[in-house]
């Protein structure tokens, strides 16, 4: 998928496995937050930060990723969730 081709190029310059920081912004809906956090195992560091008015939540997730494909797969799954913006 062309959407992820430049990201793939950047990530392939790095050595894996390594810790990768994912960032997402989404409406403050617990169901969607749960869907995103379910992509990661119990070893991931997940930080949630609500917006000032509480309408949105940003998620910063640090997780060990083994391959570039693992990262792209998570971004593809996240893009299927309504309202999620990947940074």
C-alpha positions as CSV (number, residue, x, y, z in Angstrom):
1,X,0.0,0.0,0.0
2,X,1.5,3.3,-1.1
3,X,0.3,5.1,2.0
4,X,3.0,3.4,4.1
5,X,5.8,3.3,1.5
6,X,7.7,6.3,2.8
7,X,7.3,5.1,6.4
8,X,8.6,1.7,5.4
9,X,11.7,3.3,3.7
10,X,12.5,5.3,6.9
11,X,12.0,2.3,9.1
12,X,14.1,0.0,7.0
13,X,17.1,2.2,7.7
14,X,16.9,1.2,11.4
15,X,17.9,-2.1,13.0
16,X,15.2,-4.3,14.5
17,X,14.2,-5.4,17.1
18,X,14.0,-2.0,18.8
19,X,11.6,0.1,20.8
20,X,9.3,2.1,18.7
21,X,7.1,5.0,19.7
22,X,3.5,5.0,18.3
23,X,1.4,8.1,18.6
24,X,-2.3,8.3,18.0
25,X,-5.0,11.0,18.4
26,X,-8.7,10.0,18.6
27,X,-12.0,11.0,20.0
28,X,-12.2,10.2,23.7
29,X,-14.2,7.0,23.2
30,X,-13.2,4.1,25.5
31,X,-14.1,1.4,22.9
32,X,-11.7,2.8,20.4
33,X,-9.0,3.4,23.0
34,X,-9.3,-0.2,24.0
35,X,-9.1,-1.4,20.4
36,X,-5.8,0.5,19.9
37,X,-4.3,-0.7,23.2
38,X,-5.2,-4.3,22.4
39,X,-2.7,-4.2,19.5
40,X,0.1,-4.3,22.1
41,X,1.2,-6.8,24.8
42,X,1.6,-6.2,28.5
43,X,5.2,-5.0,28.1
44,X,4.2,-1.9,26.1
45,X,4.3,1.4,27.9
46,X,1.0,3.2,27.2
47,X,0.4,6.8,28.1
48,X,-3.0,8.5,27.6
49,X,-3.4,12.2,27.6
50,X,-6.9,13.8,27.3
51,X,-7.3,17.1,25.5
52,X,-8.1,20.2,27.5
53,X,-11.9,19.9,26.9
54,X,-11.8,16.1,27.1
55,X,-13.1,15.5,23.6
56,X,-9.9,13.8,22.4
57,X,-7.3,11.6,23.7
58,X,-3.7,11.2,22.6
59,X,-2.0,7.9,23.1
60,X,1.8,7.4,23.2
61,X,2.8,3.8,23.1
62,X,6.3,2.5,23.4
63,X,6.7,-1.2,22.4
64,X,9.4,-3.5,21.2
65,X,8.9,-4.2,17.5
66,X,10.7,-7.0,15.8
67,X,10.2,-6.0,12.1
68,X,9.1,-3.1,10.0
69,X,6.1,-5.2,8.9
70,X,5.0,-5.5,12.6
71,X,4.9,-1.7,12.8
72,X,3.1,-1.3,9.4
73,X,0.5,-3.9,10.5
74,X,-0.4,-1.9,13.6
75,X,-0.7,1.3,11.6
76,X,-3.0,-0.5,9.1
77,X,-5.2,-1.9,11.9
78,X,-5.4,1.6,13.5
79,X,-6.4,3.3,10.3
80,X,-9.4,1.0,10.1
81,X,-10.8,2.5,13.4
82,X,-13.1,5.4,12.9
83,X,-11.6,8.7,14.0
84,X,-8.1,7.5,14.8
85,X,-5.2,9.7,13.5
86,X,-1.8,8.2,13.4
87,X,1.2,10.5,13.9
